């Protein structure tokens, strides 16, 4: 009896009772069931919180978003010859691009009211257009159908959880002290995956994030995926894409700019000057691409940019730069801002979307 018991113990704690292939298949099925259960549970939790916390919502922020979305639609109607043309997407984008200048011109003593960066304004305007198309009777004080924004929050939370999974898995794989040998039938990669799943599950079910995004609600979660994937790109030495992600996130919520410089200092502290330049190139190129409709609205500006782009390509190819695409993109991005300054481009998006908010709201508080 004792030898038999010893064999069982040895099989359970020393050697495997099943084949490696069967064990791997079982672990994958178990992981799939776990992931599905956690995701569906998080979705249901968010729906329940969204339905049962309407009485505590910060309605002012929702009303403000709906108001500026309406102002975008009004600007589209003002610039359109008739009502049919005003309802088109072409007119919508025309109104969106001209709203910053109109608000800046109409403001009294630089009190603009609008402090949305370009991509945040675009999302709120699209949401308002959807609400107006389906419920034209809705007034400004009682905006309906907040669900599209809550769904966007949920998508950002899910993508953030996925980013945390990849981050933790990568770091655990690289960290020698984290290479535990228990349980012995798990490989290093499998242990790293389990750690990543645990971290992602905690992030996905984190109460403060859920309450902020679905009960209050706010839109802070929009920048989380861009920040986390920027960190992941940096860890993989893809510094140009790190800068690109930071620029997109900043155009959604300017608060990301508080941590943006860290990603440039990161390679500088390691004396990797080229990597720091790649971060700046990615950030500059992406930001210029997003705001180019405001910066380049004259034929002269586009001709000047095309000339700079052609000369840059010739120089970079002739001198055989490393990472030529990054170098070209960075120079073109920087040239876009310089050319705009000399050809009458509009920087109202910068004044209203970034500078005004920091000057008008020097303190953040809840009352």
N, C-alpha and C positions, 0 to 999 in steps of 0.2 A: 504493500500500500504506500509506504513512504517513497520508494523510487518512483511510483506513478505520480504521486503528488509533486515530487521534485520535477518530473518531466513537464507537468502542467505549468508549474511556476516558471520553469525555464522557457517554455514556449510563450508564456504571456509576457515575461519581462526581459527575455534575452533574445529569442529567435521568433520569427514570424510563423503563425499557424497557417497563413494563406499565402498565395503567390503575390509577387510584387505587382503584377498587372491587376489582379483582383483588388488588392488593397488600394491602388491608385484610383481605380474606377469607383470604389466605394467612397473614398475621400472627395472625389469630384462631385459625386451625387450629393453627398452630405453638404458640401460647400454650396452647391447650387440651391438646395432646399433652404439652407440657412439664409443665403443672400435674398432669395425670393420672399421668405417670411419677414425678414427685416425690412425690405423695401415696401412690401404691401402693408405691414404694420405701421410704418412711418407715414405712408400716404393716408391711411385711415385715421391716424392720430391727427394729422394736419387738417383733414376735412372736419373732424369732430371739433377741433379747437376753432376753426374758422366759423363754424355754424353756431357755436355756443359762446362766443366772445364778442358778438357784434355790439353789445352795450358798453364795452370798454374801449372801443376802437378810437384811435386818434383821427377823428374825422377831418380835422383841418388840413392835414397833409393830403388826404384823398381829394378833398374839395379843391385844394390848390392845384394839384396835378390835373384835375378835370378842367379847371378854369384855364390853364395855359394850353391844354389841348384844344379847348374851344377857341381860344385866341388864334391858334394856328389855323383852324378851320375858317374863322372869320377873315383872316388875312388871305386865305386861298380864295374865298368868295369875293373879296375886294379886288383882287388882281385878275379875276376871271370875267369874261364878257357876259356870261349867262349862268343860270343855276345848273344846267346840265354839265357844263365844263367845270364848274366849281366842285362838283362831286367826283371828279376824276382824280386818279393818283398823281397825274402830272401837276394838276393845280394844287393838290395837297403838298407836294414837295416844293412847289414854288412859294406857297405860304409859309412852309417850315423854314425855308432858307431866308426869307425876308423878315421873319418875326423879330429877330434880334435887333436889326436896325430900326424897325418901327418902334419897338419898346424903348430903345435908347433915345430916339428922337423925341418921343412923347413924354419921357420921364421928367418929373419936377425935382430939381436939385439932386440929380443923380440917384433918386430913389426908384430903382427899376422894378423891384418886386420879383422879377424873374431871375432865379439863380441856378437854373438847370444847365449842366453841361450838354453839349450837342446830342449825344446818344440817349441821355435820359429824357431830354425834351422830345426826341423822336419817338421813343417808346410810349411816352404819355400821350402824344398826339395820335399815334396809331390806335391806342386803346380808346381814346375819346371818339375817334372816327368810327370805330366798331360799335361803340355804345350808341352813338347818334344814328348810325345806319339802321340798327335794330330797334332802338327805342327813341324816336325823335322827340317824344314828349318829355323826356327827362330834363329837369332844370339844373342849374348850376349848383344849387345848394344840396341836392340829394342825388349824387351820382350813383348809378346802379352798376351792376355787373363788375364788381371788384374782382371776381373770380379769375379773369385772365391775368391780372397782376399777381394774384396769389399763386396761380399755376406757374407763372414765370419764376416767382420766388422758390417754389418747390423744385423746379428744374435746376435752378442755380444751387440749391442745397444738395441735390442728388449728384450733380457734377462735382461739387466741392468734396463730397464724401468719396467719390471715385478718385479725385486728385489726392486726397489724404491717404487712400489705400496705396496708390502708386508711390507716394513719397515715403511712407513708412516701410513699405516692402523694399524699396531701393536702399534706404538708410540701414535697415537691419541686415540686408545682404552685404553691405560694405563694412559694417561695424564688426570687428573681430571680437570684442567682448560680448557681443550679443549672440555669438555662435554657440548656443547651448547644444548639448548632446542628448537632451531628454525631450521627448521620448526617442529612443534609439531608432525606431522605424520611420522617423520623419527625416527627410533631407533638409539641408540648409534652406533651399528654396521654398520648401513647404512650410517650414517654421516662419520664414519671412512673410509668406502669404497669409498665414494665420494671424500674425501680428498686424498686418495691413488690414485684414477683415475686421479685427477687433477695433482698431482705431477708426476705421470708416463707419462702423456700426455706432460707436459712441458719438461721432460727429453727426451722423444722420438722425439720431434720436436725442440730440442735445437740447434740453428744455428751453434755455434762453434764446437759442437761435429760432426755434419753432415759435415761441411766443412773440418774438420780435417780428418775424416774417409773416405770421398768420393771425395773431390776435391783435397786435397794436394797430396796423402793421406798418413796417418801414421797408425800405429797399436797400438796406445795408448789405444784404446777402448777395446782391448783384456782383459785387467786386471780389467776393471770395474765390470763385473759380479762377479768375485771372491772376490773382495774387498767388494762389497755391500752384497753379501750373507754371507761373513764372519762376517760382522757387524750384520746381521740378526741372524746368528747362535749364536753370542755372546749374543745378547739380549734375546735369548731363552735358555741361559745357556748350549748350546751345544758347549763347548769350544774345544773339540777334533776336531770336524768337522770344526770349525773356523780355527784351525791350518792347517788342510788338505787343505782347500780352499786357504789359503794364500800361501802354498807351491806350489800348481799347478800354481797359478797366477804368482809367482816369477819365475818359470821355463819358463814362456812365456815372461815376461818383468821384468827385475831386479828392475825397479823403484818401484815396490810394496814393496820392502824391506825397503824403507824409512818410511812407515807407519806400517810395520809389528810389530815392537816392541811395538807399542801402545796397541795392543791386548793382549800382555803379561802383560804390566803395568796396564791395565784396572782392572783385578781382583786383582792384587797386591795392588793397592790403596784401594781396598775394604777389604783387608786382607783375601782374599780367595786364599790361597796358592795352594790348590789342583787344582783350576781352571786354574791358571797360568801354572802349570805343564801339564795339559791336552792340553793347547795350544801348548806348546813346544813339547809334545809327538806327537800330530797330525802333526805338521810341520816337525819334524824330520823323522817320519815314512813315510810320503808321499814323502818327498824329497829323502829319501834313496831308496824308491821303484822306483822312476823315474830314478835315476842315477845308480841303481844297476848294469846294464850291464857294466858300466865302472869300478865300484868299485870291483865287484866280478867276475873276469874272470879266476879264477883258481879253480880246485876242492878242494884244501885245504881251500880256503876262504868259499866256500859253506858248507863244512863239519863243519868248525868252527862256522858259523852262525847257522846251524841247531842245533849244540850242545848248543849254547847260548839260542836259542829259546826254546828248550826242558827244560833246567834248569829254564828258566824264568817262563814258564808255571807252572812247579811244585812248585816253590816258591810262585808265586802269588796265586795259588789255595790253597796251604797249609796255607798261612797266611791270606786268605780270604780278599784280597784287594777289596775295592770298585772300580767300573769301571775297572774290570780286563782286558778287551780288550784294553782299552786305555793304561794301564800300560805295557802290553805285547808288544803292537805295539811300544811304545816309547823306550823301552829297546832294542828291535830288531833293530829299526832304528838307535839308537846311536851305537849299536854294529857293524852295517854294516860299518859305517865310520871308527871305530877303527880297525876292522879286515882288512879293505882295506889298511889302513896305514901300517900294518905289513905284508901284503901278496902281495905287489906290485901292488895295484890297481891304476887306472889312475885318477888323479884329473885335467886333462887337461881341462875338461868341466868347472871346477871352475875357472881356470886361464884365459881361453879365454872368457867364457861366462859372467863372473861377474867382476873379478879383472881387466882384461885388459881394459875394457871399462871405468871404473872409473879412472884408471891411465892415459890412453891415451887421454881421453876427460875430463879434470878436469873442463872445463867450457862449458856450453850449450849456443849456440848462433845460430842466423839465419842471414845469410848474402846473 
